[in-house]
Amino acid sequence: MFYHSIDSKELKLDINETARRLNTERGYTNDVIKKCDEALKKAIECTFCAKETVVRIADGKVDLGFVKIQSRSLSKNLEGCKSAFVFAITLGTNVDRLIKRLSVTSVSEHFITDALASSYAEAAMDYAEEIIKNGKECSVRFSPGYGDVPLEIQKNVIEYIGAEKLLNIRLGESFIMTPAKSVTAIMGIKK
Amino acid sequence: MKDIKELIKNQKLYFDGGFGTVLQGMGLESGTPPEIWNLTNPEKITALHKEYIGAGSNIITTNTFGVNCRKYENYREIIKAAIDCAKEAKGTNEDVFIAFDMGPTGRMLEPLGDLPFEEAVEIYSNNIRAAKDVDLIIIETMNDSYETKAAVLAAKENSGLPVFVTNAYDRSGKLMTGATPEAMIAMLEGMGVDAIGMNCSFGPDAMLEIIDSFKENSSVPIIANPNAGLPQIKDGKTVFDISAKEFSEYMVKLCEKGVTILGGCCGTTPEYIKETVNATKDIPFAGISKKENTVVSSYTYAVKIENSPILIGERINPTGKAKLKEALRERNLNYILNEGISQADLGVHILDVNVGLPEIDEAQMMEEVVFSLQSVCDVPLQIDSPNPCVLERAMRIYNGKPLINSVNGENETMDKVFPLVKKYGGAIIALTMDKSGIPETAEGRVGIAKRIIKRAEEYGIDKKEIIVDPLCLTISSDKNSALITLEAVRLLHKDGIKTSLGVSNISFGLPERGKINQSFFNAALENGLNCAIMNPFATGMMDVYYAHKVLHGMDEGCSEYIEYAQSSEKEAVIAKEEITLEKAIIKGLKEDAERETAKLLKTKDPLEIIDDYIVAALGEIGVQFEEKKAYLPQLLMAAEAASKAFDVIKEKLPKQEGNSEKRIILATVKGDIHDIGKNIVKVLMESYGFKVYDLGRDTEPQKIIDCINETGCKLVGLSALMTTTVPAMEETIRILRENYSDVKVMVGGAVLTEEYAKMINADVYAEDAMAAVRCGNEIISKGDF
């Protein structure tokens, strides 16, 4: 079981991903984007937690011990894995507050900050993934809602890894997570 | 039966320890909620209660932490079974109290999450109505101040039982949603909670780091129920890293620091409680000391009204403000919220909120503005209305302890407002006037102040909660009015009574009012004024404030003053580089765009500026965007700058009436909380001269119909980002068409396509924000509706 916080300075944005989210070319920036980035970094309180689980696959059905999922895409993804890491990251409540406030004061800063925050959430997943793997060979991480994996299993994932208590993640009625910039994933352990 | 409310004032008491974690050791499978055992294994629950009583617990908590009506249809049955177990364990023992336990709902409240405040109150109310034969209510492990308030309100409205509250603070010493212990103490004491503290989270060592702030601020007994450290997995089992012995050593320290109600949470067992009782039983009772601070709070922090002057921003008040009046009539919340945020950015400590206009529903608007302001700005609010019903609506949903403006010396007013303050908590501004008007002498005004304080005390409201406003009347009608007010401030200050003034009233009817205001403000501060309701954009007033602090030893190292002085200097020296309005818009420089527009207006016709400069600049950035030479962030920045330029021009343009204007209603449909796309369309349409009625996100169809009825605008733009909310869009369009045959609906959003738009019966599909502007212009130029 892992529980860690990550300093926002450690989070490295993926240049392609960020450009895609901002609707710009690779590496483009300007004063407003820089200003948004600085304010965002101050607001980020990034934490992650993870837990291992057993994996059993039969007839397109994946049994993760805490939940059984009918999913071809996940079956394929976890092929040959006997166990998997289940993990979550969040950028914290302050990021939600910052974005909400910008939605009132400036549409450009709102758009930019929201896009950057999504990129930071991905960066946090990359960072957490490396720590969790600790040199092990793993499958590509897979999140509830990808492919044919139902979003509804978000509830089981959050419960299993204790993300409600450790990361303060809450699920809304339509399975949207609060804080909004939170991500969960399953990653098969190959060796 | 002994009275626990009295007992806690005179001796230490002991809670029990962990429940779920102990039951797991007794065979409860992980994944099975502990409360299920109330029904299936009641004898084990009773046995555990008995063990805790044996270990020395005086307060046993019912096994109901995770129970509520949203999780269990049979919640009443589970609660009754839990209480029966506790009753059986207690037997006839008069020294044992049964605490009915309530934990978080598991959902996040609005605005951060999707659970409405009143629904949370209802969930907790259902629990309390089901809980019979208990001695007190313990609300625990709460990590959001708003949810805590919902639970306390439910307890107060559905029982007369004592209420204890413990919150789960994280490593930074704050709740998950940001509240400090000071903020929680202010709110909870205001609501009449009997004992306050902390539980769960990171273990007793972390609690030692924040115990001092409880001791300094709490006037009620302090509770500490920590975990046995942090959970770890050993051989597939959850274990905690602090032993019973170590735990008790920490508890000794907490006890010595002033905690008088001790117990445990996750990972602790009867052994932990036994060790703790043995180790602390001989430590003398620390006593409860009443604090004299006047405090208000928001959902994150508390503001103490002490020696350093408090600035209360006055800008959210329609009196004499045409733009704010218009914003209120049009329900333009964005304008109002920006007024709040910009004052907060200038450093005011509290924001006054007054939305009284005869033609609007003040209570509804007040509730909406207070809730929305608290979604975007964490400065405490002063709720300002002469109408007690308006005050109550806002006080109920306010997240924290508000300042209330106001009561006066009339019994009628006091008898309506004081019960609200008693129930919801708050500090109150008291105006020194009554049925016979405002006394002409300082002593007369002090007399009314004392009468108000006495009356408040009869309602159980402490003197410290009353901040007296001895009123200032304009010197243009009475040459002595300033002197009388200043004398009243001095006398009140001498008697230890806090004061507040609406400072700028002094100059009413005179030219160059700022000059008088700042001089009067300075004199009032010299006489001990605590709070000033003022305009933070008036630099003269801010000068006085910072200078006063530095001259009265309230500004260590003059650091606040230096920072203030340097920021005003900077504004003055910024070089006015060569810039045109077109350049300012293309580069997205808002302030420059405003300034250049104002300059141009001196020599050019407003319409000429729009066509030759603004539209031209937007045209250029639009072309750059479509040719992929400029990107979306730049397009948005340009649109914002153009909107600012428009705002400046609008003031010069004759007011256009009704349908001659280009207008559109924009909304994100019911169930969809994403509003970035809609906001982008909004700012672009505004920059192209559209009047936009923005209904926000998660919009009920009825709200759109109301807006059409009110404004006559029949062009509606709907946005949906999630596939799951497209049906809501279809339904909205159906309802709109049912009500109006001539409404035009434009739709957009990430999941929509041209075909989809046709399928759900929209008139136009706009693939992006530029397309929305183009389509909007086309529909309006056809003018067929």
Contacts between the chains, C-beta under 8 A, distances in Angstrom:
chain1	res1	chain2	res2	distance
A	1	B	231	7.9
A	1	B	232	6.9
A	1	B	233	4.6
A	3	B	230	8.0
A	22	B	631	6.9
A	22	B	632	7.0
A	22	B	633	6.0
A	23	B	631	5.5
A	23	B	632	3.8
A	23	B	633	7.3
A	24	B	631	4.0
A	24	B	632	7.3
A	24	B	633	6.6
A	25	B	631	7.3
A	28	B	631	6.3
A	30	B	633	7.1
A	30	B	634	7.1
A	32	B	588	6.8
A	32	B	633	6.8
A	32	B	637	5.9
A	33	B	633	6.2
A	51	B	233	7.9
A	66	B	31	7.4
A	93	B	112	6.4
A	93	B	176	6.3
A	93	B	177	5.5
A	93	B	178	6.7
A	94	B	178	7.3
A	96	B	112	5.8
A	97	B	112	7.7
A	97	B	178	7.9
A	97	B	376	7.8
A	97	B	378	7.9
A	100	B	111	6.9
A	100	B	375	5.7
A	100	B	376	5.7
A	101	B	341	6.8
A	101	B	376	4.3
A	101	B	377	7.0
A	103	B	376	7.9
A	103	B	675	6.4
A	103	B	676	7.6
A	103	B	679	6.3
A	104	B	334	5.8
A	104	B	337	4.7
A	104	B	338	6.4
A	104	B	341	6.8
A	104	B	376	5.1
A	105	B	338	6.2
A	105	B	341	5.9
A	105	B	376	8.0
A	106	B	640	6.3
A	107	B	636	5.5
A	107	B	639	7.4
A	107	B	640	6.2
A	107	B	679	4.8
A	107	B	680	6.0
A	107	B	682	7.2
A	107	B	683	4.2
A	108	B	588	6.9
A	108	B	633	5.9
A	108	B	636	3.7
A	108	B	637	4.5
A	108	B	639	7.8
A	108	B	640	5.6
A	108	B	683	7.9
A	110	B	676	6.4
A	110	B	679	6.3
A	111	B	632	6.9
A	111	B	633	6.7
A	111	B	636	5.8
A	111	B	676	5.7
A	111	B	679	7.7
A	111	B	680	6.4
A	112	B	633	5.3
A	114	B	676	5.8
A	162	B	231	7.9
A	164	B	106	7.2
A	168	B	143	6.4
A	168	B	176	4.1
A	170	B	106	6.9
A	170	B	107	6.0
A	170	B	108	4.0
A	170	B	113	5.7
A	171	B	107	7.8
A	172	B	107	7.1
A	172	B	108	7.0
A	172	B	113	5.8
A	172	B	114	4.1
A	172	B	115	7.9
A	173	B	114	6.0
A	174	B	114	7.7
A	174	B	671	7.0
A	174	B	722	7.9
A	174	B	724	6.4
A	176	B	114	7.5
A	176	B	673	7.3
A	178	B	108	4.2
A	178	B	112	5.5
A	178	B	113	4.4
A	178	B	114	7.8
A	179	B	112	7.6
